[in-house]
Amino acid sequence: MKVRCISKLDEQTLCSIKARYELTDGYDAQVIIGNPDPKTLSDYPHLELLQLESAGYEQYDVEKLNQEKIRLCNASGCFGDMISEYVIGQLIAMYQHFPQYMHQQQRHVWQRAGKVRMISGSTVVIIGMGNLGSSLAYRLHLLGAQVIGVRRRAEISLPGVERMIKLKHLSEVLPCADAVILCLPSNKETEGFFTHRDFVLMKQDAVFVNVGRGTLVRNQDILQALDEGQIGGAILDVAEEEPLPENDPLWDHDNVIITPHAAGTFASDASWKQFGEIVMENLSRYHEGKPLINERRH
């Protein structure tokens, strides 16, 4: 089996691939590991499996790949732990006024910011209960939060989730949320999913968090909710347009924490290790004709 790797795998995983399969740099590859330009896939006449290094796969036409007998697997499972810690860290930072204290430190100002909030005893609504949402729910539960999960089907139960509801019932729980966290993927169904109408239903001191995709909500709707006092703050690791334009007013809003799509990256060695494990497992399963991990069919 010929494998082409365009991902920066750790040395141990690369050595394991070399020992078991044939590595190639050409277009004769049957398997590609990484995220190639979708336009180049037609250059690989023997391609049978595309193992992405990202959880997102919206740039690929999965239906067309399926028709061409090319199977696609993403890297779901590599980033849940990391993004969960990001969300918890940013929530604590906002609740405890850390950004304000950092600004005060730069100006050598000794002044208390006032009332603080805690994750413990709060109600958190998580929209999207895949690997990321479920990982986050479990950790928030351990910190004392009441977690309400929102997904297409509410028939399942997950550790740390006290209540699971369907997406169509989201409006029923938004008024009680201290934090609302978007963990949905990007696709035709989720584009523009969260709107001004949803912000209006939220508590005036609630924090809105988006670690899913920027296409889930319009920047203008977030800004309007902040300007009109419909929410208390926002934590944004993704934006409707990336990079976020320099002149976007969200940059200068006091109650916003912005990061450059950095929460779920391979900046952690642990993520690379988890990805390597998925790669080796899927190569083995594919070689043996077994079901694959994270295979996407739509």
KANOR-V97885 format. One record per residue. PSI is psi as a letter, one per 40 degrees, with the letter a starting at -180 (* if undefined). D_LAST is the distance of its C-alpha to the last C-alpha in Angstrom with 1 decimal. Layout:
psi: <PSI & PSI>
d_last: <D_LAST & D_LAST>
//
This chain:
psi: <h & h & h & h & h & e & i & g & i & i & d & d & d & d & d & d & d & d & d & d & i & h & h & i & e & a & e & e & h & d & h & h & h & a & g & i & h & d & e & e & d & e & e & g & d & e & h & d & h & h & h & i & e & i & d & i & e & e & e & h & g & d & d & d & d & d & d & e & f & h & i & h & h & a & f & h & e & d & e & d & d & d & d & d & d & d & d & d & d & d & d & d & d & d & d & e & f & d & d & d & d & d & d & d & d & d & e & f & h & g & h & i & e & a & h & i & i & i & d & h & e & i & h & h & h & h & h & h & f & a & d & d & d & d & d & d & d & d & d & d & d & d & e & e & i & h & h & h & i & h & i & d & h & e & e & i & i & i & h & e & h & d & h & h & i & i & d & e & e & d & d & d & e & d & e & e & h & d & h & h & h & h & f & i & i & h & a & d & d & e & h & f & d & h & i & d & d & d & d & d & e & i & i & e & e & i & h & h & h & h & e & c & i & d & e & d & i & h & d & d & d & d & d & d & d & d & d & e & f & d & i & e & i & i & h & h & e & i & i & d & h & h & i & h & i & d & e & h & e & d & d & e & h & d & f & h & h & h & i & g & f & e & d & g & a & f & e & h & d & d & d & d & d & d & d & d & d & d & d & d & d & d & d & d & d & d & d & e & f & i & i & i & h & f & h & h & e & *>
d_last: <25.9 & 25.9 & 24.2 & 24.2 & 24.2 & 24.0 & 23.6 & 26.8 & 26.8 & 29.8 & 32.6 & 32.4 & 28.8 & 29.7 & 32.7 & 30.8 & 28.4 & 31.5 & 33.2 & 30.5 & 28.8 & 29.7 & 28.9 & 28.7 & 28.8 & 28.2 & 25.6 & 26.0 & 23.6 & 21.2 & 19.7 & 19.4 & 19.7 & 19.2 & 17.6 & 18.8 & 19.0 & 16.0 & 18.8 & 20.4 & 17.8 & 19.4 & 22.6 & 21.5 & 22.1 & 21.7 & 18.6 & 16.6 & 15.2 & 14.4 & 15.3 & 15.1 & 18.0 & 16.2 & 14.1 & 12.6 & 10.2 & 10.0 & 12.4 & 10.2 & 8.5 & 5.7 & 5.9 & 9.5 & 9.8 & 8.6 & 11.2 & 13.6 & 13.4 & 12.6 & 10.9 & 9.9 & 11.2 & 12.3 & 15.7 & 15.2 & 18.6 & 20.7 & 21.4 & 21.8 & 25.5 & 26.3 & 24.7 & 26.3 & 29.6 & 29.1 & 28.5 & 31.4 & 33.6 & 33.0 & 33.5 & 36.8 & 37.8 & 37.4 & 39.0 & 41.9 & 42.4 & 42.0 & 41.1 & 44.3 & 46.3 & 45.2 & 46.3 & 49.6 & 50.1 & 49.9 & 52.6 & 54.6 & 54.3 & 55.0 & 53.7 & 51.6 & 48.5 & 49.1 & 47.1 & 44.1 & 41.2 & 39.6 & 36.3 & 38.3 & 38.7 & 36.0 & 33.1 & 29.7 & 26.6 & 23.3 & 20.2 & 17.1 & 17.9 & 15.8 & 17.8 & 19.5 & 20.4 & 21.6 & 23.7 & 25.2 & 26.0 & 27.9 & 30.0 & 30.8 & 31.9 & 34.2 & 35.7 & 36.6 & 34.0 & 32.8 & 29.0 & 26.9 & 23.2 & 20.8 & 17.3 & 15.4 & 17.1 & 20.7 & 21.6 & 21.5 & 24.2 & 24.1 & 27.2 & 28.9 & 27.2 & 29.9 & 27.9 & 24.3 & 23.3 & 20.5 & 19.3 & 21.2 & 24.4 & 24.3 & 27.4 & 29.4 & 29.3 & 29.4 & 33.2 & 33.9 & 31.9 & 33.8 & 30.6 & 27.2 & 24.5 & 21.1 & 18.6 & 15.3 & 12.6 & 12.3 & 9.9 & 11.0 & 11.8 & 13.9 & 15.8 & 19.4 & 18.7 & 22.1 & 25.0 & 28.8 & 29.0 & 27.5 & 30.0 & 32.8 & 32.1 & 32.4 & 35.7 & 37.8 & 37.9 & 34.3 & 32.3 & 28.9 & 26.7 & 23.5 & 22.0 & 18.4 & 17.9 & 20.6 & 18.5 & 18.5 & 22.2 & 24.7 & 27.6 & 30.0 & 29.1 & 29.6 & 32.9 & 34.1 & 33.5 & 35.6 & 38.3 & 38.8 & 38.9 & 36.1 & 34.8 & 36.8 & 34.7 & 31.4 & 29.9 & 27.4 & 25.8 & 23.4 & 24.3 & 23.1 & 24.6 & 25.0 & 27.7 & 29.1 & 31.9 & 35.4 & 36.7 & 34.1 & 36.2 & 33.9 & 35.6 & 38.9 & 38.1 & 40.1 & 37.6 & 34.6 & 33.5 & 31.3 & 29.9 & 28.2 & 24.6 & 26.5 & 25.6 & 22.7 & 24.0 & 25.5 & 28.9 & 29.4 & 30.3 & 28.7 & 25.2 & 26.0 & 27.2 & 24.1 & 21.9 & 24.3 & 24.0 & 20.2 & 20.8 & 23.6 & 22.0 & 18.9 & 21.3 & 23.4 & 20.7 & 19.3 & 23.0 & 23.7 & 20.7 & 19.6 & 16.3 & 15.0 & 14.9 & 11.9 & 9.5 & 5.9 & 3.8 & 0.0>
//
